[in-house]
Amino acid sequence: MGCGYGLSTVIMAKAFPNSQFIGYDFHPSSIEHARAHAREHGVAICCEATAMVS
């Protein structure tokens, strides 16, 4: 399941600041929106993977 625009991921990250959350999505536009949403709300992105190992 993809994280889409990251809305619920940001909500959880803000509600539980001592936790880490992972969002997955394969849709480039959704990933860009999720990055922007995280930045707007001060949620750090600690790493990114751009390819999956088959």
C-alpha positions in Angstrom: 0.0 0.0 0.0 1.4 3.4 -0.9 1.6 6.4 1.4 0.2 8.7 -1.3 0.7 12.3 -0.4 2.0 11.4 3.1 -0.9 13.0 5.0 -1.4 10.2 7.5 2.4 9.6 7.8 2.9 13.3 8.8 0.0 13.1 11.3 1.5 10.0 12.9 5.0 11.5 12.9 3.8 14.7 14.7 1.6 12.7 17.2 4.5 10.4 18.0 7.7 12.5 17.7 10.0 9.9 19.2 9.1 7.3 16.6 10.1 6.7 13.0 7.6 6.1 10.2 8.2 4.7 6.7 6.2 5.7 3.7 6.3 3.7 0.5 5.0 4.7 -2.9 5.9 4.1 -6.5 4.1 7.1 -8.0 6.6 9.9 -8.6 4.1 12.7 -8.2 2.8 11.3 -4.9 6.4 11.0 -3.6 7.0 14.7 -4.5 3.8 15.7 -2.7 4.8 13.7 0.3 8.2 15.3 0.5 6.7 18.7 0.3 4.1 17.9 2.9 6.7 16.6 5.3 8.8 19.8 4.8 5.8 22.1 5.3 5.1 20.4 8.7 8.7 20.1 9.9 8.9 16.3 9.6 12.4 15.1 8.8 13.0 12.7 5.9 15.9 10.5 7.1 16.5 8.4 4.0 15.1 7.5 0.6 15.3 4.5 -1.7 14.8 5.0 -5.4 15.0 1.4 -6.6 13.8 -2.0 -5.4 15.9 -5.1 -5.5 14.1 -7.9 -7.4 
